[in-house]
């Protein structure tokens, strides 16, 4: 069965990555409690490919900022809608955001929900 994901890209100041990590580690647990199957975030490392638009351009990073790319996986769009509704109502999320000095700015985040289009998994048969 194909799953549904929420994907996102955002800039974070490099000097705040440790604080941001603490924020999202706690947030990931809350999302999983409310139905997410998986929660992943990655920090950009090799972001330039000649002939393409870079993630640094997409995220409009400034000097000293890193690009974070992530996704939250759900069983279906319905499961995602319900989980996101529950997460938004969870007072722990507001407490996390309000107490954080991570530099997270939702207005600079690109976000969207995605259904499966093409997928394959590598398996080890041996």
Rosetta blueprint (number, residue, H / E / L):
1 X L
2 X L
3 X L
4 X E
5 X E
6 X E
7 X E
8 X E
9 X E
10 X E
11 X E
12 X E
13 X E
14 X H
15 X H
16 X H
17 X H
18 X H
19 X H
20 X H
21 X H
22 X H
23 X H
24 X H
25 X H
26 X H
27 X H
28 X H
29 X H
30 X H
31 X H
32 X H
33 X H
34 X L
35 X L
36 X L
37 X L
38 X E
39 X E
40 X E
41 X E
42 X E
43 X E
44 X L
45 X L
46 X L
47 X L
48 X L
49 X L
50 X L
51 X L
52 X L
53 X L
54 X L
55 X H
56 X H
57 X H
58 X H
59 X L
60 X L
61 X L
62 X L
63 X L
64 X L
65 X E
66 X E
67 X E
68 X E
69 X E
70 X E
71 X E
72 X E
73 X E
74 X E
75 X L
76 X L
77 X H
78 X H
79 X H
80 X H
81 X H
82 X H
83 X H
84 X H
85 X H
86 X H
87 X H
88 X H
89 X H
90 X L
91 X H
92 X H
93 X H
94 X H
95 X H
96 X H
97 X H
98 X H
99 X H
100 X L
101 X L
102 X L
103 X L
104 X L
105 X L
106 X H
107 X H
108 X H
109 X L
110 X E
111 X E
112 X E
113 X E
114 X E
115 X E
116 X L
117 X L
118 X L
119 X L
120 X L
121 X L
122 X L
123 X L
124 X L
125 X L
126 X L
